[in-house]
C-alpha cells in the first residue's frame, strides 16, 4: 500500500506539520513532498490532508513519535 517514505509523510501530516516542515525533516524539497502527498491521497482515496489524517487514525496508520 504505502511505501516507507509515504508512511513517514503521513506520520508528519497527522502530527500537524506543513509541507515545508516535512520537507526539512525528510531532507526533501517542498515540491517533492507535494508530489508524494498527491500520490498518497490518490492511493488512499481521500481528498485532502484532514481526510488523510482521519483515515490514518481510523486505520491505525498513525503512530506517535518524537521529533
mmJSON file of the N, C-alpha and C atoms, coordinates in Angstrom:
{"data_MODEL":{"atom_site":{
"group_PDB":["ATOM","ATOM","ATOM","ATOM","ATOM","ATOM","ATOM","ATOM","ATOM","ATOM","ATOM","ATOM","ATOM","ATOM","ATOM","ATOM","ATOM","ATOM","ATOM","ATOM","ATOM","ATOM","ATOM","ATOM","ATOM","ATOM","ATOM","ATOM","ATOM","ATOM","ATOM","ATOM","ATOM","ATOM","ATOM","ATOM","ATOM","ATOM","ATOM","ATOM","ATOM","ATOM","ATOM","ATOM","ATOM","ATOM","ATOM","ATOM","ATOM","ATOM","ATOM","ATOM","ATOM","ATOM","ATOM","ATOM","ATOM","ATOM","ATOM","ATOM","ATOM","ATOM","ATOM","ATOM","ATOM","ATOM","ATOM","ATOM","ATOM","ATOM","ATOM","ATOM","ATOM","ATOM","ATOM","ATOM","ATOM","ATOM","ATOM","ATOM","ATOM","ATOM","ATOM","ATOM","ATOM","ATOM","ATOM","ATOM","ATOM","ATOM","ATOM","ATOM","ATOM","ATOM","ATOM","ATOM","ATOM","ATOM","ATOM","ATOM","ATOM","ATOM","ATOM","ATOM","ATOM","ATOM","ATOM","ATOM","ATOM","ATOM","ATOM","ATOM","ATOM","ATOM","ATOM","ATOM","ATOM","ATOM","ATOM","ATOM","ATOM","ATOM","ATOM","ATOM","ATOM","ATOM","ATOM","ATOM","ATOM","ATOM","ATOM","ATOM","ATOM","ATOM","ATOM","ATOM","ATOM","ATOM","ATOM","ATOM","ATOM","ATOM","ATOM","ATOM","ATOM","ATOM","ATOM","ATOM","ATOM","ATOM","ATOM","ATOM","ATOM","ATOM","ATOM","ATOM","ATOM","ATOM","ATOM","ATOM","ATOM","ATOM","ATOM","ATOM","ATOM","ATOM","ATOM","ATOM","ATOM","ATOM","ATOM","ATOM","ATOM","ATOM","ATOM","ATOM","ATOM","ATOM","ATOM","ATOM","ATOM","ATOM","ATOM","ATOM","ATOM","ATOM","ATOM","ATOM","ATOM","ATOM","ATOM","ATOM","ATOM","ATOM","ATOM","ATOM","ATOM","ATOM","ATOM","ATOM","ATOM"],
"id":[1,2,3,4,5,6,7,8,9,10,11,12,13,14,15,16,17,18,19,20,21,22,23,24,25,26,27,28,29,30,31,32,33,34,35,36,37,38,39,40,41,42,43,44,45,46,47,48,49,50,51,52,53,54,55,56,57,58,59,60,61,62,63,64,65,66,67,68,69,70,71,72,73,74,75,76,77,78,79,80,81,82,83,84,85,86,87,88,89,90,91,92,93,94,95,96,97,98,99,100,101,102,103,104,105,106,107,108,109,110,111,112,113,114,115,116,117,118,119,120,121,122,123,124,125,126,127,128,129,130,131,132,133,134,135,136,137,138,139,140,141,142,143,144,145,146,147,148,149,150,151,152,153,154,155,156,157,158,159,160,161,162,163,164,165,166,167,168,169,170,171,172,173,174,175,176,177,178,179,180,181,182,183,184,185,186,187,188,189,190,191,192,193,194,195,196,197,198,199,200,201],
"type_symbol":["N","C","C","N","C","C","N","C","C","N","C","C","N","C","C","N","C","C","N","C","C","N","C","C","N","C","C","N","C","C","N","C","C","N","C","C","N","C","C","N","C","C","N","C","C","N","C","C","N","C","C","N","C","C","N","C","C","N","C","C","N","C","C","N","C","C","N","C","C","N","C","C","N","C","C","N","C","C","N","C","C","N","C","C","N","C","C","N","C","C","N","C","C","N","C","C","N","C","C","N","C","C","N","C","C","N","C","C","N","C","C","N","C","C","N","C","C","N","C","C","N","C","C","N","C","C","N","C","C","N","C","C","N","C","C","N","C","C","N","C","C","N","C","C","N","C","C","N","C","C","N","C","C","N","C","C","N","C","C","N","C","C","N","C","C","N","C","C","N","C","C","N","C","C","N","C","C","N","C","C","N","C","C","N","C","C","N","C","C","N","C","C","N","C","C","N","C","C","N","C","C"],
"label_atom_id":["N","CA","C","N","CA","C","N","CA","C","N","CA","C","N","CA","C","N","CA","C","N","CA","C","N","CA","C","N","CA","C","N","CA","C","N","CA","C","N","CA","C","N","CA","C","N","CA","C","N","CA","C","N","CA","C","N","CA","C","N","CA","C","N","CA","C","N","CA","C","N","CA","C","N","CA","C","N","CA","C","N","CA","C","N","CA","C","N","CA","C","N","CA","C","N","CA","C","N","CA","C","N","CA","C","N","CA","C","N","CA","C","N","CA","C","N","CA","C","N","CA","C","N","CA","C","N","CA","C","N","CA","C","N","CA","C","N","CA","C","N","CA","C","N","CA","C","N","CA","C","N","CA","C","N","CA","C","N","CA","C","N","CA","C","N","CA","C","N","CA","C","N","CA","C","N","CA","C","N","CA","C","N","CA","C","N","CA","C","N","CA","C","N","CA","C","N","CA","C","N","CA","C","N","CA","C","N","CA","C","N","CA","C","N","CA","C","N","CA","C","N","CA","C","N","CA","C","N","CA","C","N","CA","C"],
"label_alt_id":[null,null,null,null,null,null,null,null,null,null,null,null,null,null,null,null,null,null,null,null,null,null,null,null,null,null,null,null,null,null,null,null,null,null,null,null,null,null,null,null,null,null,null,null,null,null,null,null,null,null,null,null,null,null,null,null,null,null,null,null,null,null,null,null,null,null,null,null,null,null,null,null,null,null,null,null,null,null,null,null,null,null,null,null,null,null,null,null,null,null,null,null,null,null,null,null,null,null,null,null,null,null,null,null,null,null,null,null,null,null,null,null,null,null,null,null,null,null,null,null,null,null,null,null,null,null,null,null,null,null,null,null,null,null,null,null,null,null,null,null,null,null,null,null,null,null,null,null,null,null,null,null,null,null,null,null,null,null,null,null,null,null,null,null,null,null,null,null,null,null,null,null,null,null,null,null,null,null,null,null,null,null,null,null,null,null,null,null,null,null,null,null,null,null,null,null,null,null,null,null,null],
"label_comp_id":["UNK","UNK","UNK","UNK","UNK","UNK","UNK","UNK","UNK","UNK","UNK","UNK","UNK","UNK","UNK","UNK","UNK","UNK","UNK","UNK","UNK","UNK","UNK","UNK","UNK","UNK","UNK","UNK","UNK","UNK","UNK","UNK","UNK","UNK","UNK","UNK","UNK","UNK","UNK","UNK","UNK","UNK","UNK","UNK","UNK","UNK","UNK","UNK","UNK","UNK","UNK","UNK","UNK","UNK","UNK","UNK","UNK","UNK","UNK","UNK","UNK","UNK","UNK","UNK","UNK","UNK","UNK","UNK","UNK","UNK","UNK","UNK","UNK","UNK","UNK","UNK","UNK","UNK","UNK","UNK","UNK","UNK","UNK","UNK","UNK","UNK","UNK","UNK","UNK","UNK","UNK","UNK","UNK","UNK","UNK","UNK","UNK","UNK","UNK","UNK","UNK","UNK","UNK","UNK","UNK","UNK","UNK","UNK","UNK","UNK","UNK","UNK","UNK","UNK","UNK","UNK","UNK","UNK","UNK","UNK","UNK","UNK","UNK","UNK","UNK","UNK","UNK","UNK","UNK","UNK","UNK","UNK","UNK","UNK","UNK","UNK","UNK","UNK","UNK","UNK","UNK","UNK","UNK","UNK","UNK","UNK","UNK","UNK","UNK","UNK","UNK","UNK","UNK","UNK","UNK","UNK","UNK","UNK","UNK","UNK","UNK","UNK","UNK","UNK","UNK","UNK","UNK","UNK","UNK","UNK","UNK","UNK","UNK","UNK","UNK","UNK","UNK","UNK","UNK","UNK","UNK","UNK","UNK","UNK","UNK","UNK","UNK","UNK","UNK","UNK","UNK","UNK","UNK","UNK","UNK","UNK","UNK","UNK","UNK","UNK","UNK"],
"label_asym_id":["A","A","A","A","A","A","A","A","A","A","A","A","A","A","A","A","A","A","A","A","A","A","A","A","A","A","A","A","A","A","A","A","A","A","A","A","A","A","A","A","A","A","A","A","A","A","A","A","A","A","A","A","A","A","A","A","A","A","A","A","A","A","A","A","A","A","A","A","A","A","A","A","A","A","A","A","A","A","A","A","A","A","A","A","A","A","A","A","A","A","A","A","A","A","A","A","A","A","A","A","A","A","A","A","A","A","A","A","A","A","A","A","A","A","A","A","A","A","A","A","A","A","A","A","A","A","A","A","A","A","A","A","A","A","A","A","A","A","A","A","A","A","A","A","A","A","A","A","A","A","A","A","A","A","A","A","A","A","A","A","A","A","A","A","A","A","A","A","A","A","A","A","A","A","A","A","A","A","A","A","A","A","A","A","A","A","A","A","A","A","A","A","A","A","A","A","A","A","A","A","A"],
"label_entity_id":["1","1","1","1","1","1","1","1","1","1","1","1","1","1","1","1","1","1","1","1","1","1","1","1","1","1","1","1","1","1","1","1","1","1","1","1","1","1","1","1","1","1","1","1","1","1","1","1","1","1","1","1","1","1","1","1","1","1","1","1","1","1","1","1","1","1","1","1","1","1","1","1","1","1","1","1","1","1","1","1","1","1","1","1","1","1","1","1","1","1","1","1","1","1","1","1","1","1","1","1","1","1","1","1","1","1","1","1","1","1","1","1","1","1","1","1","1","1","1","1","1","1","1","1","1","1","1","1","1","1","1","1","1","1","1","1","1","1","1","1","1","1","1","1","1","1","1","1","1","1","1","1","1","1","1","1","1","1","1","1","1","1","1","1","1","1","1","1","1","1","1","1","1","1","1","1","1","1","1","1","1","1","1","1","1","1","1","1","1","1","1","1","1","1","1","1","1","1","1","1","1"],
"label_seq_id":[1,1,1,2,2,2,3,3,3,4,4,4,5,5,5,6,6,6,7,7,7,8,8,8,9,9,9,10,10,10,11,11,11,12,12,12,13,13,13,14,14,14,15,15,15,16,16,16,17,17,17,18,18,18,19,19,19,20,20,20,21,21,21,22,22,22,23,23,23,24,24,24,25,25,25,26,26,26,27,27,27,28,28,28,29,29,29,30,30,30,31,31,31,32,32,32,33,33,33,34,34,34,35,35,35,36,36,36,37,37,37,38,38,38,39,39,39,40,40,40,41,41,41,42,42,42,43,43,43,44,44,44,45,45,45,46,46,46,47,47,47,48,48,48,49,49,49,50,50,50,51,51,51,52,52,52,53,53,53,54,54,54,55,55,55,56,56,56,57,57,57,58,58,58,59,59,59,60,60,60,61,61,61,62,62,62,63,63,63,64,64,64,65,65,65,66,66,66,67,67,67],
"pdbx_PDB_ins_code":[null,null,null,null,null,null,null,null,null,null,null,null,null,null,null,null,null,null,null,null,null,null,null,null,null,null,null,null,null,null,null,null,null,null,null,null,null,null,null,null,null,null,null,null,null,null,null,null,null,null,null,null,null,null,null,null,null,null,null,null,null,null,null,null,null,null,null,null,null,null,null,null,null,null,null,null,null,null,null,null,null,null,null,null,null,null,null,null,null,null,null,null,null,null,null,null,null,null,null,null,null,null,null,null,null,null,null,null,null,null,null,null,null,null,null,null,null,null,null,null,null,null,null,null,null,null,null,null,null,null,null,null,null,null,null,null,null,null,null,null,null,null,null,null,null,null,null,null,null,null,null,null,null,null,null,null,null,null,null,null,null,null,null,null,null,null,null,null,null,null,null,null,null,null,null,null,null,null,null,null,null,null,null,null,null,null,null,null,null,null,null,null,null,null,null,null,null,null,null,null,null],
"Cartn_x":[0.829,0.0,0.883,1.349,2.229,3.672,4.579,5.983,6.478,7.711,8.254,8.183,8.611,8.619,7.197,6.281,4.884,4.332,4.651,4.203,4.757,6.027,6.623,5.905,5.587,4.878,3.52,2.827,1.535,1.718,2.761,3.01,3.182,3.953,4.177,2.902,2.085,0.819,-0.115,-0.211,-1.06,-0.589,0.706,1.283,1.023,0.647,0.297,1.354,2.349,3.425,2.995,3.534,3.288,4.195,3.93,4.798,6.235,6.398,7.74,8.445,7.728,8.319,8.684,7.788,8.041,9.264,9.351,10.495,11.797,11.81,13.011,13.339,12.332,12.548,13.085,12.591,12.95,14.014,14.538,15.567,15.094,13.899,13.297,12.983,12.577,12.085,10.579,10.058,8.604,7.839,8.288,7.577,7.576,8.66,8.703,7.681,7.544,6.55,5.144,4.882,3.554,3.245,4.247,4.078,3.748,4.529,4.282,2.892,2.543,1.249,0.106,0.219,-0.854,-0.993,0.126,0.069,-0.571,-0.242,-0.822,-2.333,-2.775,-4.214,-4.923,-4.323,-4.914,-4.952,-3.847,-3.778,-4.841,-5.05,-5.978,-7.398,-7.592,-8.939,-9.499,-8.633,-9.081,-8.812,-9.518,-9.486,-8.503,-8.16,-7.32,-6.588,-5.771,-4.952,-5.798,-6.926,-7.785,-8.329,-8.843,-9.347,-8.222,-7.029,-5.878,-5.58,-5.578,-5.3,-6.365,-7.621,-8.7,-8.587,-8.281,-8.081,-6.947,-5.847,-4.676,-5.004,-5.737,-6.112,-7.082,-8.083,-9.095,-8.534,-7.523,-6.952,-5.581,-5.3,-4.065,-2.803,-2.816,-1.629,-0.793,-1.3,-0.558,0.005,1.173,1.763,2.482,2.378,3.059,4.575,5.265,6.717,7.235,8.398,9.014,9.947,10.013,10.9,12.324],
"Cartn_y":[-1.181,0.0,1.257,1.713,2.881,2.424,3.094,2.775,3.507,3.252,3.791,5.322,5.978,7.444,8.012,7.395,7.836,7.684,6.575,6.348,7.423,7.784,8.853,10.173,10.489,11.73,11.738,10.617,10.523,10.801,10.251,10.472,11.962,12.65,14.086,14.877,14.48,15.187,15.009,13.794,13.541,14.38,14.591,15.381,16.877,17.285,18.669,19.481,18.825,19.523,19.998,21.13,21.663,20.95,21.162,20.585,21.061,22.321,22.877,22.176,22.0,21.327,19.884,19.21,17.812,17.731,18.633,18.658,18.802,19.684,19.877,18.628,18.017,16.82,15.649,15.506,14.353,14.68,15.89,16.333,16.188,16.717,16.732,18.169,18.377,19.692,19.746,20.956,21.086,20.497,20.743,20.117,18.584,18.003,16.534,16.073,16.81,16.454,16.593,17.684,17.865,16.733,16.338,15.247,13.941,13.636,12.419,12.468,13.638,13.78,13.538,14.053,13.831,12.34,11.626,10.171,9.453,9.888,9.281,9.48,10.705,10.994,10.125,9.997,9.176,7.701,7.201,5.786,5.439,6.35,6.065,6.528,7.245,7.684,8.76,9.646,10.76,12.07,13.138,14.378,15.424,15.362,16.421,15.923,16.828,16.477,16.048,16.719,16.37,14.957,14.657,13.304,12.281,12.644,11.748,11.48,12.524,12.358,11.484,11.712,10.896,9.445,9.24,7.894,7.204,7.912,7.342,6.925,7.748,7.423,6.243,6.272,5.207,3.853,3.854,2.594,2.298,2.929,2.69,2.872,3.891,4.209,5.276,5.758,6.807,6.223,6.71,6.29,7.511,7.699,8.852,8.666,9.736,9.69,11.051,11.027,12.27,12.788,14.075,14.71,14.586],
"Cartn_z":[0.0,0.0,0.0,1.138,1.21,1.371,0.661,0.878,2.131,2.491,3.745,3.799,2.728,2.734,2.773,2.062,2.104,3.515,4.155,5.527,6.459,6.289,7.106,6.891,5.646,5.353,6.039,6.008,6.704,8.191,8.785,10.213,10.516,9.699,9.911,9.694,8.734,8.493,9.681,10.187,11.36,12.545,12.645,13.731,13.529,12.314,12.057,11.331,10.778,10.092,8.7,8.272,6.929,5.932,4.651,3.619,3.794,4.116,4.312,5.467,6.576,7.736,7.413,6.711,6.334,5.429,4.478,3.558,4.338,5.328,6.134,6.95,7.543,8.367,7.55,6.313,5.492,4.446,4.501,3.565,2.118,1.87,0.538,0.159,-1.074,-1.477,-1.227,-1.099,-0.933,-2.118,-3.368,-4.494,-4.408,-3.918,-3.765,-2.736,-1.654,-0.626,-1.216,-1.93,-2.546,-3.516,-4.292,-5.25,-4.523,-3.499,-2.719,-2.074,-1.538,-0.877,-1.856,-3.061,-4.038,-4.368,-4.429,-4.654,-3.472,-2.27,-1.07,-1.06,-1.321,-1.328,-2.36,-3.536,-4.596,-4.202,-3.671,-3.263,-2.235,-1.277,-0.186,-0.469,-1.57,-1.951,-1.044,-0.575,0.258,-0.481,-0.091,-0.857,-0.343,0.937,1.496,2.746,3.316,4.484,5.673,5.888,7.016,6.849,5.669,5.426,5.56,5.121,5.258,6.73,7.54,8.968,9.627,9.297,9.865,9.41,8.142,7.606,8.358,8.523,9.197,10.621,11.323,12.705,12.721,11.849,11.822,11.423,10.564,10.08,10.68,11.808,12.56,11.716,10.855,10.079,10.773,11.88,12.594,13.879,14.216,15.476,16.046,17.315,17.9,17.826,17.555,17.57,17.979,18.533,18.994,17.928,17.821,16.858,17.318],
"occupancy":[1.0,1.0,1.0,1.0,1.0,1.0,1.0,1.0,1.0,1.0,1.0,1.0,1.0,1.0,1.0,1.0,1.0,1.0,1.0,1.0,1.0,1.0,1.0,1.0,1.0,1.0,1.0,1.0,1.0,1.0,1.0,1.0,1.0,1.0,1.0,1.0,1.0,1.0,1.0,1.0,1.0,1.0,1.0,1.0,1.0,1.0,1.0,1.0,1.0,1.0,1.0,1.0,1.0,1.0,1.0,1.0,1.0,1.0,1.0,1.0,1.0,1.0,1.0,1.0,1.0,1.0,1.0,1.0,1.0,1.0,1.0,1.0,1.0,1.0,1.0,1.0,1.0,1.0,1.0,1.0,1.0,1.0,1.0,1.0,1.0,1.0,1.0,1.0,1.0,1.0,1.0,1.0,1.0,1.0,1.0,1.0,1.0,1.0,1.0,1.0,1.0,1.0,1.0,1.0,1.0,1.0,1.0,1.0,1.0,1.0,1.0,1.0,1.0,1.0,1.0,1.0,1.0,1.0,1.0,1.0,1.0,1.0,1.0,1.0,1.0,1.0,1.0,1.0,1.0,1.0,1.0,1.0,1.0,1.0,1.0,1.0,1.0,1.0,1.0,1.0,1.0,1.0,1.0,1.0,1.0,1.0,1.0,1.0,1.0,1.0,1.0,1.0,1.0,1.0,1.0,1.0,1.0,1.0,1.0,1.0,1.0,1.0,1.0,1.0,1.0,1.0,1.0,1.0,1.0,1.0,1.0,1.0,1.0,1.0,1.0,1.0,1.0,1.0,1.0,1.0,1.0,1.0,1.0,1.0,1.0,1.0,1.0,1.0,1.0,1.0,1.0,1.0,1.0,1.0,1.0,1.0,1.0,1.0,1.0,1.0,1.0],
"B_iso_or_equiv":[0.0,0.0,0.0,0.0,0.0,0.0,0.0,0.0,0.0,0.0,0.0,0.0,0.0,0.0,0.0,0.0,0.0,0.0,0.0,0.0,0.0,0.0,0.0,0.0,0.0,0.0,0.0,0.0,0.0,0.0,0.0,0.0,0.0,0.0,0.0,0.0,0.0,0.0,0.0,0.0,0.0,0.0,0.0,0.0,0.0,0.0,0.0,0.0,0.0,0.0,0.0,0.0,0.0,0.0,0.0,0.0,0.0,0.0,0.0,0.0,0.0,0.0,0.0,0.0,0.0,0.0,0.0,0.0,0.0,0.0,0.0,0.0,0.0,0.0,0.0,0.0,0.0,0.0,0.0,0.0,0.0,0.0,0.0,0.0,0.0,0.0,0.0,0.0,0.0,0.0,0.0,0.0,0.0,0.0,0.0,0.0,0.0,0.0,0.0,0.0,0.0,0.0,0.0,0.0,0.0,0.0,0.0,0.0,0.0,0.0,0.0,0.0,0.0,0.0,0.0,0.0,0.0,0.0,0.0,0.0,0.0,0.0,0.0,0.0,0.0,0.0,0.0,0.0,0.0,0.0,0.0,0.0,0.0,0.0,0.0,0.0,0.0,0.0,0.0,0.0,0.0,0.0,0.0,0.0,0.0,0.0,0.0,0.0,0.0,0.0,0.0,0.0,0.0,0.0,0.0,0.0,0.0,0.0,0.0,0.0,0.0,0.0,0.0,0.0,0.0,0.0,0.0,0.0,0.0,0.0,0.0,0.0,0.0,0.0,0.0,0.0,0.0,0.0,0.0,0.0,0.0,0.0,0.0,0.0,0.0,0.0,0.0,0.0,0.0,0.0,0.0,0.0,0.0,0.0,0.0,0.0,0.0,0.0,0.0,0.0,0.0],
"pdbx_formal_charge":[null,null,null,null,null,null,null,null,null,null,null,null,null,null,null,null,null,null,null,null,null,null,null,null,null,null,null,null,null,null,null,null,null,null,null,null,null,null,null,null,null,null,null,null,null,null,null,null,null,null,null,null,null,null,null,null,null,null,null,null,null,null,null,null,null,null,null,null,null,null,null,null,null,null,null,null,null,null,null,null,null,null,null,null,null,null,null,null,null,null,null,null,null,null,null,null,null,null,null,null,null,null,null,null,null,null,null,null,null,null,null,null,null,null,null,null,null,null,null,null,null,null,null,null,null,null,null,null,null,null,null,null,null,null,null,null,null,null,null,null,null,null,null,null,null,null,null,null,null,null,null,null,null,null,null,null,null,null,null,null,null,null,null,null,null,null,null,null,null,null,null,null,null,null,null,null,null,null,null,null,null,null,null,null,null,null,null,null,null,null,null,null,null,null,null,null,null,null,null,null,null],
"auth_seq_id":[1,1,1,2,2,2,3,3,3,4,4,4,5,5,5,6,6,6,7,7,7,8,8,8,9,9,9,10,10,10,11,11,11,12,12,12,13,13,13,14,14,14,15,15,15,16,16,16,17,17,17,18,18,18,19,19,19,20,20,20,21,21,21,22,22,22,23,23,23,24,24,24,25,25,25,26,26,26,27,27,27,28,28,28,29,29,29,30,30,30,31,31,31,32,32,32,33,33,33,34,34,34,35,35,35,36,36,36,37,37,37,38,38,38,39,39,39,40,40,40,41,41,41,42,42,42,43,43,43,44,44,44,45,45,45,46,46,46,47,47,47,48,48,48,49,49,49,50,50,50,51,51,51,52,52,52,53,53,53,54,54,54,55,55,55,56,56,56,57,57,57,58,58,58,59,59,59,60,60,60,61,61,61,62,62,62,63,63,63,64,64,64,65,65,65,66,66,66,67,67,67],
"auth_comp_id":["UNK","UNK","UNK","UNK","UNK","UNK","UNK","UNK","UNK","UNK","UNK","UNK","UNK","UNK","UNK","UNK","UNK","UNK","UNK","UNK","UNK","UNK","UNK","UNK","UNK","UNK","UNK","UNK","UNK","UNK","UNK","UNK","UNK","UNK","UNK","UNK","UNK","UNK","UNK","UNK","UNK","UNK","UNK","UNK","UNK","UNK","UNK","UNK","UNK","UNK","UNK","UNK","UNK","UNK","UNK","UNK","UNK","UNK","UNK","UNK","UNK","UNK","UNK","UNK","UNK","UNK","UNK","UNK","UNK","UNK","UNK","UNK","UNK","UNK","UNK","UNK","UNK","UNK","UNK","UNK","UNK","UNK","UNK","UNK","UNK","UNK","UNK","UNK","UNK","UNK","UNK","UNK","UNK","UNK","UNK","UNK","UNK","UNK","UNK","UNK","UNK","UNK","UNK","UNK","UNK","UNK","UNK","UNK","UNK","UNK","UNK","UNK","UNK","UNK","UNK","UNK","UNK","UNK","UNK","UNK","UNK","UNK","UNK","UNK","UNK","UNK","UNK","UNK","UNK","UNK","UNK","UNK","UNK","UNK","UNK","UNK","UNK","UNK","UNK","UNK","UNK","UNK","UNK","UNK","UNK","UNK","UNK","UNK","UNK","UNK","UNK","UNK","UNK","UNK","UNK","UNK","UNK","UNK","UNK","UNK","UNK","UNK","UNK","UNK","UNK","UNK","UNK","UNK","UNK","UNK","UNK","UNK","UNK","UNK","UNK","UNK","UNK","UNK","UNK","UNK","UNK","UNK","UNK","UNK","UNK","UNK","UNK","UNK","UNK","UNK","UNK","UNK","UNK","UNK","UNK","UNK","UNK","UNK","UNK","UNK","UNK"],
"auth_asym_id":["A","A","A","A","A","A","A","A","A","A","A","A","A","A","A","A","A","A","A","A","A","A","A","A","A","A","A","A","A","A","A","A","A","A","A","A","A","A","A","A","A","A","A","A","A","A","A","A","A","A","A","A","A","A","A","A","A","A","A","A","A","A","A","A","A","A","A","A","A","A","A","A","A","A","A","A","A","A","A","A","A","A","A","A","A","A","A","A","A","A","A","A","A","A","A","A","A","A","A","A","A","A","A","A","A","A","A","A","A","A","A","A","A","A","A","A","A","A","A","A","A","A","A","A","A","A","A","A","A","A","A","A","A","A","A","A","A","A","A","A","A","A","A","A","A","A","A","A","A","A","A","A","A","A","A","A","A","A","A","A","A","A","A","A","A","A","A","A","A","A","A","A","A","A","A","A","A","A","A","A","A","A","A","A","A","A","A","A","A","A","A","A","A","A","A","A","A","A","A","A","A"],
"auth_atom_id":["N","CA","C","N","CA","C","N","CA","C","N","CA","C","N","CA","C","N","CA","C","N","CA","C","N","CA","C","N","CA","C","N","CA","C","N","CA","C","N","CA","C","N","CA","C","N","CA","C","N","CA","C","N","CA","C","N","CA","C","N","CA","C","N","CA","C","N","CA","C","N","CA","C","N","CA","C","N","CA","C","N","CA","C","N","CA","C","N","CA","C","N","CA","C","N","CA","C","N","CA","C","N","CA","C","N","CA","C","N","CA","C","N","CA","C","N","CA","C","N","CA","C","N","CA","C","N","CA","C","N","CA","C","N","CA","C","N","CA","C","N","CA","C","N","CA","C","N","CA","C","N","CA","C","N","CA","C","N","CA","C","N","CA","C","N","CA","C","N","CA","C","N","CA","C","N","CA","C","N","CA","C","N","CA","C","N","CA","C","N","CA","C","N","CA","C","N","CA","C","N","CA","C","N","CA","C","N","CA","C","N","CA","C","N","CA","C","N","CA","C","N","CA","C","N","CA","C","N","CA","C","N","CA","C"],
"pdbx_PDB_model_num":[1,1,1,1,1,1,1,1,1,1,1,1,1,1,1,1,1,1,1,1,1,1,1,1,1,1,1,1,1,1,1,1,1,1,1,1,1,1,1,1,1,1,1,1,1,1,1,1,1,1,1,1,1,1,1,1,1,1,1,1,1,1,1,1,1,1,1,1,1,1,1,1,1,1,1,1,1,1,1,1,1,1,1,1,1,1,1,1,1,1,1,1,1,1,1,1,1,1,1,1,1,1,1,1,1,1,1,1,1,1,1,1,1,1,1,1,1,1,1,1,1,1,1,1,1,1,1,1,1,1,1,1,1,1,1,1,1,1,1,1,1,1,1,1,1,1,1,1,1,1,1,1,1,1,1,1,1,1,1,1,1,1,1,1,1,1,1,1,1,1,1,1,1,1,1,1,1,1,1,1,1,1,1,1,1,1,1,1,1,1,1,1,1,1,1,1,1,1,1,1,1]
}}}
